[in-house]
């Protein structure tokens, strides 16, 4: 089931924060993958 984003702006801000600042590398990688999909890069 695909992810559904109800407020894309807030979702992007949150994913960017996780991708850049989270201490957990798995969380960073997850956020980076989701950002890439949302931005149409994959």
Secondary structure, DSSP 8 states (H G I E B T S, - for coil): -----SSHHHHHHHHHHHHHH-S-HHHHHHHHHHHHHHTT--
